[in-house]
Amino acid sequence: MKRSAVSLVELLIALALIALLMALLLPVLLNARRRAYETTCLSNMRQLAAALAQYRQDYGDFPPFAQYVFPYVKDRRIFLCPHDHADAFGGVNWFGGGNLYARQNRISLSYFYFADPVNNYKRQIELLPLLDPNHGVVACLLHGSCDSGCRDNIPPAIENCCQGLTLRVRLDGSVQRVRTYLRPCIDPYDNAPTAIRDRWNLFTDVPCPPDVCTRNCY
């Protein structure tokens, strides 16, 4: 009885077909996973925005740090986007903004909060509710595009090197998907051109006032 065997050419053709199928399916699978991450992220931000609204109703104003709403939430994981690559280091916004409270309490943090008590943003916190009564409360930068340095740096530098799609939850709980960019500016310390994140544009589409988005980076 004559035995049939797979020839080398047939084996190579089969491997090529498998590689082709993997190349076609991988982007679809990655996109599906990204969509799932986005759904969870939106759920987290809605819960966080609702907790902030409850805090505001009880105390008459927003808290200085988003993490003050712990009594209003069931799980600390709502502060962490599932797409956050730096969760082992406290989240991509653990080092940035005014998140001293997060650092002191070892809380992982992905989201940007409009009322972070940083000196540079005091004017923004004052003007934003006046110019946009339904402004954004929390925003996530992790669904846009990031330079490789964002993911490699410790601490992460996501605030100043991630662009593209931003997810924003507003005061009324509605969600916006907007494109955000880095703003060219002049570093006042060495008088050199650079770029920085316009935090104003993370939370509203209203044009940024000149005294908030100045030519200087700080």
TORGUKE-341620 format. One record per residue: x, y, z of N, C-alpha, C in turn. Coordinates in steps of 0.05 Angstrom, whole numbers, plus 5000, padded with zeros to 4 digits. Layout:
   n.px   n.py   n.pz   ca.px   ca.py   ca.pz   c.px   c.py   c.pz
      X      Y      Z       X       Y       Z      X      Y      Z
...
//
This chain:
   n.px   n.py   n.pz   ca.px   ca.py   ca.pz   c.px   c.py   c.pz
   5017   4976   5000    5000    5000    5000   5018   5025   5000
   5012   5043   4982    5028    5067    4979   5019   5088   5000
   5038   5099   5015    5032    5119    5036   5035   5147   5023
   5016   5164   5030    5017    5192    5021   5029   5209   5042
   5045   5228   5036    5059    5246    5055   5056   5275   5045
   5057   5292   5064    5055    5321    5058   5082   5330   5048
   5082   5342   5025    5107    5352    5014   5115   5378   5028
   5140   5386   5025    5150    5411    5037   5136   5435   5026
   5129   5434   5000    5115    5457    4987   5087   5460   4999
   5073   5437   5003    5047    5438    5015   5047   5449   5043
   5068   5440   5058    5071    5449    5086   5076   5480   5087
   5093   5489   5069    5099    5518    5068   5074   5534   5060
   5058   5523   5041    5033    5536    5033   5014   5538   5057
   5012   5516   5072    4994    5516    5095   5003   5536   5116
   5029   5537   5121    5039    5556    5141   5034   5585   5131
   5037   5590   5105    5033    5617    5094   5004   5625   5098
   4985   5605   5093    4957    5611    5096   4950   5617   5125
   4962   5602   5144    4957    5607    5172   4967   5635   5180
   4991   5642   5170    5003    5668    5176   4985   5690   5165
   4975   5686   5141    4957    5706    5129   4932   5710   5145
   4920   5687   5153    4895    5689    5169   4901   5703   5196
   4923   5697   5208    4930    5711    5233   4934   5741   5229
   4947   5748   5207    4951    5777    5201   4924   5791   5196
   4905   5777   5184    4879    5789    5179   4862   5791   5205
   4864   5770   5222    4847    5769    5246   4858   5785   5269
   4884   5789   5271    4896    5802    5294   4886   5831   5297
   4885   5847   5276    4873    5874    5280   4844   5874   5290
   4829   5855   5280    4801    5852    5288   4799   5846   5318
   4816   5827   5327    4816    5819    5355   4825   5842   5373
   4846   5856   5364    4856    5878    5380   4835   5900   5382
   4821   5906   5360    4800    5926    5360   4777   5918   5378
   4770   5892   5378    4749    5883    5396   4757   5886   5425
   4782   5879   5431    4791    5883    5459   4792   5912   5467
   4800   5929   5448    4800    5958    5454   4772   5968   5459
   4753   5959   5443    4725    5967    5447   4715   5958   5475
   4722   5934   5482    4714    5924    5509   4727   5941   5531
   4752   5949   5527    4765    5966    5546   4751   5993   5548
   4743   6003   5524    4729    6030    5524   4702   6028   5538
   4688   6006   5535    4662    6003    5549   4666   6004   5579
   4686   5989   5588    4691    5988    5617   4700   6016   5627
   4717   6029   5611    4727    6055    5618   4704   6075   5621
   4685   6075   5602    4662    6093    5603   4645   6088   5627
   4642   6062   5634    4627    6055    5658   4640   6066   5683
   4667   6063   5684    4682    6074    5707   4679   6104   5709
   4681   6118   5687    4680    6147    5688   4652   6157   5695
   4631   6143   5685    4604    6151    5693   4600   6147   5723
   4610   6125   5734    4607    6121    5763   4622   6142   5778
   4646   6149   5769    4662    6170    5782   4648   6197   5780
   4637   6204   5757    4623    6229    5754   4599   6230   5772
   4584   6208   5774    4560    6207    5791   4568   6211   5820
   4591   6199   5828    4600    6202    5856   4609   6230   5861
   4622   6243   5842    4630    6271    5845   4605   6289   5848
   4584   6283   5832    4559    6299    5834   4546   6296   5861
   4547   6271   5872    4535    6267    5899   4552   6282   5920
   4578   6281   5917    4595    6296    5936   4588   6326   5935
   4585   6336   5910    4579    6365    5907   4552   6372   5919
   4533   6354   5916    4506    6359    5928   4508   6359   5959
   4525   6342   5970    4527    6341    5999   4543   6364   6011
   4564   6372   5997    4583    6392    6008   4583   6419   5994
   4567   6421   5973    4564    6447    5960   4585   6454   5939
   4604   6436   5935    4625    6441    5915   4639   6415   5909
   4654   6415   5887    4670    6391    5880   4693   6388   5899
   4702   6363   5904    4725    6359    5922   4751   6368   5908
   4772   6374   5924    4797    6381    5912   4811   6358   5898
   4805   6334   5906    4815    6310    5893   4792   6291   5887
   4793   6279   5863    4771    6261    5856   4770   6237   5875
   4792   6230   5887    4792    6206    5905   4778   6211   5931
   4769   6236   5937    4754    6242    5961   4726   6228   5961
   4718   6217   5938    4691    6206    5936   4690   6177   5943
   4711   6166   5957    4711    6138    5965   4685   6130   5979
   4674   6146   5997    4649    6137    6011   4625   6133   5991
   4628   6144   5967    4606    6142    5948   4609   6120   5927
   4632   6106   5928    4637    6085    5908   4641   6058   5922
   4637   6037   5908    4640    6010    5919   4667   5998   5914
   4681   6008   5893    4706    5994    5885   4726   6015   5876
   4750   6014   5886    4771    6033    5878   4779   6029   5849
   4773   6006   5837    4781    6001    5810   4768   6020   5789
   4747   6035   5798    4735    6053    5779   4753   6076   5772
   4775   6080   5788    4794    6101    5782   4815   6092   5762
   4814   6067   5752    4834    6056    5735   4822   6046   5709
   4831   6058   5686    4822    6049    5660   4834   6022   5654
   4818   6003   5643    4829    5976    5638   4851   5977   5616
   4853   5999   5601    4874    6002    5581   4899   6014   5592
   4900   6019   5618    4923    6032    5631   4946   6013   5632
   4968   6020   5618    4991    6003    5617   5009   6007   5641
   5004   6027   5658    5021    6033    5680   5008   6028   5707
   4989   6009   5708    4974    6004    5733   4993   5995   5755
   5015   5981   5747    5034    5972    5767   5049   5995   5781
   5049   6018   5768    5062    6042    5779   5042   6062   5789
   5017   6054   5793    4997    6072    5804   4979   6085   5783
   4982   6077   5757    4966    6089    5736   4980   6112   5722
   4970   6118   5698    4984    6138    5682   4982   6167   5693
   4962   6172   5710    4959    6199    5721   4966   6200   5751
   4978   6179   5761    4985    6178    5789   5007   6198   5796
   5025   6203   5777    5047    6222    5781   5040   6250   5773
   5020   6253   5756    5015    6279    5744   4993   6295   5759
   4989   6319   5749    4967    6336    5760   4971   6341   5790
   4948   6343   5804    4949    6349    5833   4943   6324   5849
   4953   6301   5841    4945    6276    5852   4961   6268   5876
   4968   6287   5893    4983    6280    5918   4967   6261   5935
   4941   6264   5936    4924    6247    5952   4926   6218   5942
   4926   6214   5916    4929    6188    5905   4955   6175   5912
   4976   6191   5910    5003    6181    5917   5005   6173   5946
   4995   6190   5963    4997    6185    5992   4982   6160   6000
   4960   6154   5986    4943    6131    5993   4947   6107   5974
   4967   6109   5957    4974    6087    5939   4950   6078   5923
   4937   6097   5911    4913    6092    5894   4921   6093   5865
   4915   6073   5850    4920    6074    5821   4901   6093   5808
   4911   6109   5789    4894    6131    5778   4900   6134   5749
   4880   6132   5732    4882    6136    5704   4871   6163   5694
   4850   6172   5708    4833    6193    5696   4842   6221   5705
   4836   6240   5688    4842    6268    5694   4817   6282   5704
   4819   6297   5724    4797    6310    5738   4799   6340   5735
   4777   6353   5727    4779    6381    5720   4787   6399   5742
   4782   6391   5768    4788    6409    5790   4813   6402   5806
   4832   6388   5793    4857    6382    5807   4869   6409   5817
   4876   6410   5843    4885    6435    5855   4914   6441   5849
   4921   6446   5824    4947    6453    5816   4947   6483   5810
   4968   6498   5819    4968    6527    5816   4962   6536   5787
   4974   6522   5767    4971    6529    5739   4942   6528   5730
   4925   6513   5744    4898    6508    5734   4877   6523   5750
   4885   6539   5769    4865    6553    5785   4846   6570   5769
   4857   6584   5749    4841    6601    5732   4821   6584   5716
   4830   6561   5706    4813    6543    5691   4789   6534   5709
   4795   6526   5733    4774    6517    5751   4753   6539   5757
   4762   6563   5757    4744    6586    5762   4726   6591   5737
   4739   6591   5713    4725    6600    5689   4708   6578   5676
   4717   6553   5678    4703    6532    5663   4674   6530   5669
   4665   6530   5694    4636    6528    5699   4620   6552   5689
   4633   6576   5687    4620    6600    5678   4616   6599   5648
   4636   6589   5633    4635    6590    5604   4622   6565   5592
   4622   6543   5607    4610    6518    5598   4596   6505   5621
   4570   6510   5626    4556    6499    5649   4554   6468   5649
   4558   6456   5626    4558    6427    5624   4585   6416   5616
   4605   6427   5629    4633    6420    5622   4639   6391   5630
   4662   6381   5620    4671    6354    5628   4681   6354   5657
   4678   6331   5669    4686    6327    5697   4711   6309   5698
   4710   6287   5684    4733    6269    5682   4739   6262   5653
   4764   6257   5647    4772    6251    5619   4793   6229   5620
   4794   6213   5598    4813    6192    5595   4828   6195   5568
   4854   6195   5569    4871    6199    5545   4879   6173   5533
   4872   6150   5544    4884    6125    5537   4872   6112   5512
   4853   6125   5499    4841    6113    5476   4849   6128   5450
   4869   6144   5452    4881    6157    5429   4906   6143   5421
   4926   6158   5411    4951    6146    5403   4973   6158   5420
   4991   6140   5429    5013    6148    5447   5040   6143   5434
   5059   6162   5437    5086    6156    5430   5097   6133   5447
   5117   6119   5437    5128    6097    5452   5139   6106   5479
   5149   6130   5481    5160    6141    5506   5139   6142   5528
   5114   6145   5520    5093    6146    5541   5092   6120   5557
   5096   6098   5543    5093    6072    5555   5119   6063   5568
   5141   6075   5560    5167    6066    5570   5177   6083   5594
   5169   6108   5595    5179    6125    5616   5168   6118   5643
   5184   6121   5664    5176    6117    5691   5184   6142   5707
   5166   6160   5715    5137    6156    5713   5127   6161   5684
   5103   6151   5678    5092    6154    5651   5089   6184   5644
   5091   6190   5619    5089    6218    5610   5065   6221   5592
   5044   6207   5598    5021    6206    5581   5008   6234   5576
   5008   6251   5596    4994    6276    5593   5006   6293   5571
   5032   6291   5565    5045    6308    5546   5053   6293   5520
   5045   6268   5517    5053    6255    5491   5032   6237   5480
   5007   6238   5490    4985    6223    5479   4965   6242   5465
   4959   6235   5440    4940    6252    5426   4917   6234   5414
   4898   6247   5401    4877    6232    5388   4852   6232   5404
   4838   6209   5404    4812    6207    5416   4814   6209   5447
   4797   6227   5458    4795    6230    5487   4766   6224   5494
   4762   6209   5515    4735    6204    5526   4730   6224   5549
   4707   6236   5548    4701    6257    5568   4672   6252   5578
   4669   6253   5604    4642    6251    5616   4636   6279   5628
   4612   6289   5621    4605    6316    5629   4587   6315   5654
   4581   6339   5664    4565    6342    5689   4539   6326   5688
   4526   6326   5665    4500    6313    5663   4503   6282   5658
   4527   6272   5658    4532    6243    5655   4535   6235   5626
   4532   6253   5607    4535    6246    5579   4564   6243   5572
   4569   6228   5550    4596    6222    5542   4602   6235   5516
   4626   6246   5513    4636    6257    5488   4661   6243   5480
   4664   6238   5454    4689    6228    5443   4700   6250   5425
   4722   6262   5434    4733    6285    5420   4762   6281   5414
   4772   6296   5395    4800    6295    5388   4815   6317   5402
   4836   6310   5416    4852    6330    5430   4881   6329   5420
   4895   6351   5423    4922    6354    5413   4939   6368   5433
   4965   6368   5427    4984    6383    5444   4986   6411   5433
   4989   6430   5451    4990    6458    5443   5020   6467   5443
   5029   6478   5420    5056    6490    5419   5058   6513   5439
   5080   6514   5453    5084    6535    5472   5114   6540   5477
   5121   6560   5492    5148    6567    5498   5155   6560   5527
   5175   6544   5531    5184    6538    5558   5197   6563   5570
   5186   6575   5591    5197    6600    5601   5224   6597   5614
   5232   6573   5621    5257    6569    5635   5281   6570   5616
   5278   6559   5592    5300    6561    5572   5292   6575   5547
   5267   6586   5546    5257    6602    5523   5258   6585   5498
   5252   6560   5500    5253    6542    5477   5224   6532   5470
   5219   6529   5444    5192    6519    5436   5189   6490   5444
   5165   6483   5453    5158    6455    5460   5128   6452   5457
   5117   6432   5470    5088    6428    5469   5078   6417   5495
   5053   6423   5502    5042    6415    5527   5012   6409   5523
   5001   6393   5540    4973    6387    5539   4956   6411   5548
   4936   6418   5532    4917    6438    5540   4896   6424   5557
   4898   6426   5583    4878    6413    5600   4851   6425   5596
   4849   6450   5588    4823    6462    5582   4808   6446   5562
   4822   6438   5540    4809    6423    5519   4803   6394   5526
   4812   6385   5548    4804    6358    5557   4775   6359   5567
   4766   6382   5576    4740    6383    5590   4719   6400   5576
   4725   6414   5554    4705    6430    5541   4714   6436   5512
   4693   6442   5495    4699    6451    5468   4698   6481   5466
   4692   6495   5487    4692    6524    5487   4720   6534   5483
   4724   6554   5466    4752    6564    5461   4765   6572   5487
   4791   6565   5489    4806    6571    5513   4813   6600   5516
   4806   6613   5538    4813    6641    5543   4844   6645   5542
   4853   6668   5532    4881    6673    5529   4896   6673   5556
   4882   6680   5578    4896    6680    5604   4898   6652   5616
   4885   6632   5603    4888    6604    5612   4908   6590   5594
   4903   6591   5568    4922    6579    5549   4941   6600   5538
   4960   6606   5554    4980    6627    5547   5001   6615   5528
   5018   6633   5518    5040    6624    5501   5061   6609   5516
   5063   6615   5542    5082    6600    5559   5069   6573   5566
   5086   6554   5571    5076    6527    5578   5067   6525   5606
   5075   6544   5624    5068    6541    5652   5054   6566   5661
//
